[in-house]
């Protein structure tokens, strides 16, 4: 017993020494970014707590007419990203495609980081978040899509965390089980998130059965861009040469990304056409706000330009070989997708529900501009993802994946 205790202590000391050495191996730029992301998280937490105590109505610009603002769209962005990371990474170690094996660990880690970022942001959008957690358990509403979404995302987080632990321990079979279960829970949660929008008959811009499918396809598109960006950055942070297997994994990820961008372009085109043809009440005004109204810059430059067209060109021109072009394309794509989520949430609310009745007070589109507090909290979500990513690169030695046989 004493021998085992001494051996365990020596192993623990060696591990502690190894982790300390890794954390000390970063450059000045690395520690500066770690500090900035940490400060951003603290500032967001302070702003969120202050707004929670003093009252959301004093610090958030959401109103009775536009109740969902930047924090909801940021939450949607992060949970969509997390689901996409899960689904793309599962192609490898869950479904057996060896080309995707090298991206498994880092992608699963990032899926946990981004879902935590989403929970962080939504916690400060809800007036009293701990009540939601309590009543979610003791008073479930099984007919509510939001209840199912929250519950399934909690199950999803548990499976993804367990999957990463098993990947660290190099236990392939339980990792596959957790990865598959996490994928199922993620798809179920994500389709419910789409249904939260798609089943709202009072909001014609959102209403329709395609929304859950659109959310899942766009999640996988987002996952491709995040995988490419953070894997390239990971090797730069660790100052390591990217092996041929990883380059091949990013190459096939970019190919999948090209396919998914094409699918979302298809969805977007028909969404615009269906909103114009016949000028359906409520939907037509929202679509025109995107095409030629106050959100035209967001749509043409953000959604289409940065989110789809430019990344599509970069990925095609890079042929999966030019990492700089893929890095720039994926970064542009992430920014564009964030704008896409913002437009989806806000534009769906700017047409008053009494607009088609000709009521004088509701003849014009509603407006919304994020407040300083909302902006800081949203940036705090990105701060959490950045902080966990930077810390994880050193703590887990670049998330290297063992070969499975």
N, C-alpha and C positions, 0 to 999 in steps of 0.2 A: 504494500500500500504506500509506504514512504517513497519507494522508487518511482511508482506511478505519479505520485504527487509532485516529486521533483522534476520528472520528465515533462509533466503538464506545465509546470511553472517555467521551465526553460523554454518550452515551445511558445508560451505566452509572451515571455520576455523577448524572444527572437522576433515574434510577430509585431510586437510593439515597436521594437527597434527598426524593423523594416518599414512600417507605416510612417514612423517619424522621419526616416531617411527620405521617403517618397515626398512627404509634405515639405521638406526642406529643399527639394530639388527644383522647385519652380523658379522662374525668372522674376525680375522686378515687375514686369508687365502682368505676369500671372497674379502676383499678390495684390497689385493695384486693382485689377479687375475683380478679384475675390472680395476686396474691401468695398469697392463701389457697389457691387451687387448686394453685399450684406447691409450696407447703409441704406440702399434703396428699399430693401425688405423692412427694415426697422422704421423708415419714414412712412411706408405704406401702412404698417401695423399701427403706428401712432395716429395717422390720419383716420384710419378705419375705426379705431377705438373712440377717438374724439367725436366722430360723426355718430357713432352708435350711442354714446352717452348724451350728447347735446341734441341729437335729432337729425335724421337724414334730410328732412325738409330744409334745414338751414345750410347744408353743405353739398347736397346733390341736386342736380338740375332736372331730375325726372319729375314728372307731374302726373296728375290723375289721367290726363289724355295720352301721355307718353310715359307709361310706368316702367318700361324696360330701357335701360340706357347702356352706357359704355361697359359697366361691370357685367351685365348679362352677356353682351357680345364677346367680352374678353373671356368669360367663363366658357362660353360655347367654343371659342377658339382653342382653349387649352384642352378641353375634354375631347374635342374632335381630333386634335393632334395626338393625344394619348392613345385613342382608339386606333388611329391610323398606324402609329408606331407598333402597337400590339399586332395588328393584322399583317403588316408587311414582314415583321420579324418572325412571325409564326410560319411563314412560308418555308423557312429553313428548318429550324430544330423541331417544329411540331409536325409539319407535313412532308419533311424529308428532302426538300430541294437543297442540295449541298452548296449551290452557288450563294445562297443566302445565309449560310452558317456563320461566316465571320462577323456579321452585323448583329448577331443575336443578343449578346450581353449588354452592349451599350444601348441598343434600341429598347430593351426591356427596362433598363435603368432609367432612360429618358421618359418612357411611358409612365413610370411611377412619379418622376419629377414633375411632369406636366400635369398629371391629374391632381397632384398635391397643390400645384400652382392654381389650378381651376378652383379647387375647394377653398383655397385661401381667399381668392377674389370674391367668390359667391358668399362666403361667410360674412363679409362686410357689406354685401348688398342686402342680406337678410337682417331685419331689425334685431332679432334675438336668435342667433343661430343655434344655440344649445337647445332651445325649445323644439326646433325642427328635428334634431337628433333624438330627443326624448320621445316626442309624439309620433315620430316615424315608426317607433317600435311599439309603443303602448296603444296607439290609436291609428293603425294603418288604414289608408283609404285605397282599397284595391281597384277602384274605378278611376283613379287618378293617374294619368301618364307621368306627372311630375313625381308622384310617390314611387312609381316603378323605376323611373330614371334614377332617382337618388339611391334607392335600395340596391339596384343592380350595379351602379357605379361603385358602391361600397364593397359589394362582393367582388367586382372586377379588380379593385385596388388590392384586396386581400390576395387574390390569385396571382396578380402580377408581382407583388412583393415576394410571395412564396416562390414563384418561378425564378426570380433573380437569385434568391438564396440558394436554391437547388443548382442553378447554373454555376454559382460561386463554388459550391461543394462538388461540382462535376458529377452530379447525380442526374443522368439524362432522363431516365424513365419518369421520375416524379416531376421533373421540369417540363416534360412533354405533356403530362396530365394537367399540370397547372396552366401551361401555355394554352392548351386546347380549351380548358374550362374558362380561362380569362378571355379568350377570343369569343366564345359563346356569350359570356356575360357582357362583354364589351359591345358586341353586335346588338344584343337585346337592349342594353341601356341606350345605345346610340340611336337605334330605331325608335325608341320611346322619346328621345330628345327631338327627333324629327317629327314625331307625332304630336308633341307639345305645340309645334307650329302648325303642322299640316291639318290638324283636326279643329283648328279655331275658325269656325265658319264666319265669324264677324270680321275676320281679317282676310280679305280676298287675295292679297298678295302672297300670303303663306298657304292658304287653304289648298289642299290637293293630296292625293294618295302617293305622289312621287317623292314627297319630302323625306320620308325615312330612307328611301333608296338613294336619293341625292346626298344625304348626310353621310351615308356609309362610303359611297364612291369618293366624295370630296375628302373624307377622313383619310382614306388610303393615299390620295394624291398629296395631302399635307404630310403624311408619314414619310413618303418618299423624299420630299424636300428636306425635312428635318434630319432624316438619316444621313443624307448626302452632306449637308452642312456640318453637322456635329461630328461626324466621323472624320472629315477632313480637318476640322479644327482640333479634334482630339489628338491626331498625330502631330500637328504643329505644336500643341501645348507640350506634349511628351517628347518632342524633338526626335521622333523616330521615323525611319523610312517606312513608307506604307508597303506591305508585302503584296505579292502578285494576287494572292487569294482575296485580299481586301479590295484591291483595285477592280477585280472581276465582280465582286459583290456589289460595289457601287455602280459598276457599268450596267449590270442587269437591273439594279434598282432604278437607274435613270431610264432604262427602257420601259419599265413598268410605269414610271412617272409620265413618260411621253404618252402612253396609252391612256392613262387616267386623265391627263390634261385634255386629251381629245374627247373623252367621254363627258367631262364637265363642260367643255365648250359646246358640245351637242345639247346638254341639258340647258345651258344658259341661252343659247339661240332660241330654242323652243319655248323657254320661259318668257322671253321677250315677245316672241311672235304671238303666243297665246294671250299675252296681256294687251296686245294691240288689236288683234283680229276681233272685230265686233265691238270693240271698246267696252269690255265688261266693267260695270260700275265698281269702283274701289280699286280694282287691279290695274285698270288702264292708267289712272292718275299716278299710281305708285311706279309703274313701269316708265312712264314719261318723265317722272322725277329723276329716274336713273339715266334715261337716254338723252334728255335735253334740259332737265331741270336743275335744281340745286345740288343734286348728287351725281351729276354727269361726270364731273372730274374724278370723283371716286370710282365710278363705274369704268369709264374708258381708260383712265391712266392706272388706277389701282387694281381693280378686279381683272380687266381684260389685259391691259398692258403689262403690268408688273407681275400679276398673279398667274397668267397663262401664256400669252403670246411670247413675251421675252424669254421666260424659262424654257418654253418649247423650242425656240430657236437656239438657245444656248446648249440645251441637252443634245439636240440633233447635230449641231456643229461640232460639239466636243467629241461625239462618237464614243462617249464613255471613257475617253482617254485623257482629255485635257481637264485636269482637276481644278484649275483656276476658273475656267469657264463654267464648270459644274458648280463650283462654290458661289460664284456671282449669280448664276441662274437660280440656285436654291434659295439664296438670301432674298433675292427679288421676289421669288414665289411666296415665301413666308410672309413678307410685308404685304403683298397683294392679297393673300388669303385672309390676313387680319382685317384688311379693309373690306373684303368680301363678307366676313362675319358681321362687321359693323353695319354695312349696308343692309344685310338681310334682316337684322334685328330692328334697326331704326326706320328704314323705309317702309317696313310692314306696318308701322304705327302712325305714320305722318298723315294718312288719309283719314279724316274724322269719320266715325261710324255713322254720323248723320249727314255725310256729305251728299249722298245721292238723293236725299229728301229735299234738298234746296234750302235748308235752314240757313239764314243769313250769317249766324255766328260760326258756321262750319263750312263756308264756301271755299275757304283757303286751306292750303296744306299746313299742318302743324310743324313746329320747329323744335329742335333740340340741339344743345351744344354741351359737351361734357364739362363739368366743373373741375376746378383745380384738384379737389379731393378725389374725385372719381379718376382723374388722370393719374394721380400719384399711386392710388391703389392698384390700378391696372398695370402701371409700370412695376409695382411691387411683385406682381405675378411673374413678370419676365425676370425680375431679380431673383426670385426663388429658383426658377429653372436654371439661370446662369450660375447661381451660387452652388447648387447641387451638382451641376455638370462639372464645374471647375474642381470642386472638392472630390467628386467621384473619380475623376481622371487620375488623381494622385493616390487616393485611398485604395482603389481597386486596380491599379497598375494598367490603366488603359483598357480594362474590360476584355482582356484577351480570351479567346474561345478555344478550348481544346478540340481536337479532331474526334469525331464520333465514329465508331465502327459498328 
